[in-house]
Amino acid sequence: MYIWHSDQGKQYGAKETIALVLEKGLLPSMSRAGTPTNNPFAERFVGQFKHAVVRR
């Protein structure tokens, strides 16, 4: 079984999202709140994206 890991965003914990994840045969998983070190690659990407696009 594959794990679908996300942060604590409310859209990821919504009933509809969880139902879809389970329907697709995935196991939902959420990081603890306030722990960006759980997913450093995604955090780095978002930071670089914001710097390159949003903060121009």
Short mmCIF file of the C-alpha atoms (twelve columns), coordinates in Angstrom:
data_MODEL
# 
_entry.id   MODEL 
# 
loop_
_atom_site.group_PDB 
_atom_site.id 
_atom_site.type_symbol 
_atom_site.label_atom_id 
_atom_site.label_alt_id 
_atom_site.label_comp_id 
_atom_site.label_asym_id 
_atom_site.label_seq_id 
_atom_site.Cartn_x 
_atom_site.Cartn_y 
_atom_site.Cartn_z 
_atom_site.pdbx_PDB_model_num 
ATOM 1  C CA . MET A 1  0.000   0.000  0.000  1 
ATOM 2  C CA . TYR A 2  1.229   3.503  -0.810 1 
ATOM 3  C CA . ILE A 3  1.125   6.364  1.672  1 
ATOM 4  C CA . TRP A 4  -0.258  9.783  0.722  1 
ATOM 5  C CA . HIS A 5  1.548   12.180 3.061  1 
ATOM 6  C CA . SER A 6  0.512   15.799 3.473  1 
ATOM 7  C CA . ASP A 7  0.870   18.687 5.870  1 
ATOM 8  C CA . GLN A 8  -1.833  19.952 8.215  1 
ATOM 9  C CA . GLY A 9  -3.664  21.982 5.556  1 
ATOM 10 C CA . LYS A 10 -7.421  21.850 6.141  1 
ATOM 11 C CA . GLN A 11 -8.019  20.823 2.523  1 
ATOM 12 C CA . TYR A 12 -6.005  17.629 3.139  1 
ATOM 13 C CA . GLY A 13 -8.022  16.662 6.196  1 
ATOM 14 C CA . ALA A 14 -11.404 17.264 4.565  1 
ATOM 15 C CA . LYS A 15 -13.774 14.296 4.496  1 
ATOM 16 C CA . GLU A 16 -13.934 14.449 0.702  1 
ATOM 17 C CA . THR A 17 -10.159 14.356 0.343  1 
ATOM 18 C CA . ILE A 18 -9.737  11.475 2.772  1 
ATOM 19 C CA . ALA A 19 -12.519 9.534  1.022  1 
ATOM 20 C CA . LEU A 20 -10.831 10.007 -2.365 1 
ATOM 21 C CA . VAL A 21 -7.428  8.994  -0.998 1 
ATOM 22 C CA . LEU A 22 -8.898  5.810  0.481  1 
ATOM 23 C CA . GLU A 23 -10.887 5.118  -2.703 1 
ATOM 24 C CA . LYS A 24 -7.623  5.199  -4.658 1 
ATOM 25 C CA . GLY A 25 -6.118  2.632  -2.298 1 
ATOM 26 C CA . LEU A 26 -3.776  5.023  -0.516 1 
ATOM 27 C CA . LEU A 27 -3.125  5.357  3.189  1 
ATOM 28 C CA . PRO A 28 -3.560  8.968  4.357  1 
ATOM 29 C CA . SER A 29 -0.843  10.387 6.585  1 
ATOM 30 C CA . MET A 30 -0.342  13.889 8.018  1 
ATOM 31 C CA . SER A 31 2.718   15.480 9.530  1 
ATOM 32 C CA . ARG A 32 2.525   17.021 12.961 1 
ATOM 33 C CA . ALA A 33 1.644   20.687 13.054 1 
ATOM 34 C CA . GLY A 34 4.599   23.053 13.044 1 
ATOM 35 C CA . THR A 35 7.157   20.527 11.802 1 
ATOM 36 C CA . PRO A 36 8.366   21.624 8.349  1 
ATOM 37 C CA . THR A 37 11.404  19.365 8.793  1 
ATOM 38 C CA . ASN A 38 9.140   16.366 8.142  1 
ATOM 39 C CA . ASN A 39 9.142   17.275 4.444  1 
ATOM 40 C CA . PRO A 40 12.234  19.386 3.734  1 
ATOM 41 C CA . PHE A 41 12.221  18.863 -0.040 1 
ATOM 42 C CA . ALA A 42 8.711   20.258 -0.455 1 
ATOM 43 C CA . GLU A 43 9.435   23.121 1.932  1 
ATOM 44 C CA . ARG A 44 12.588  24.045 -0.004 1 
ATOM 45 C CA . PHE A 45 10.734  23.920 -3.335 1 
ATOM 46 C CA . VAL A 46 7.946   26.184 -2.090 1 
ATOM 47 C CA . GLY A 47 10.481  28.624 -0.668 1 
ATOM 48 C CA . GLN A 48 12.425  28.788 -3.934 1 
ATOM 49 C CA . PHE A 49 9.220   29.104 -5.964 1 
ATOM 50 C CA . LYS A 50 8.004   32.011 -3.858 1 
ATOM 51 C CA . HIS A 51 11.362  33.710 -4.157 1 
ATOM 52 C CA . ALA A 52 11.554  33.237 -7.935 1 
ATOM 53 C CA . VAL A 53 7.951   33.993 -8.873 1 
ATOM 54 C CA . VAL A 54 6.018   35.720 -6.150 1 
ATOM 55 C CA . ARG A 55 8.657   38.033 -4.699 1 
ATOM 56 C CA . ARG A 56 10.022  39.426 -7.979 1 
# 
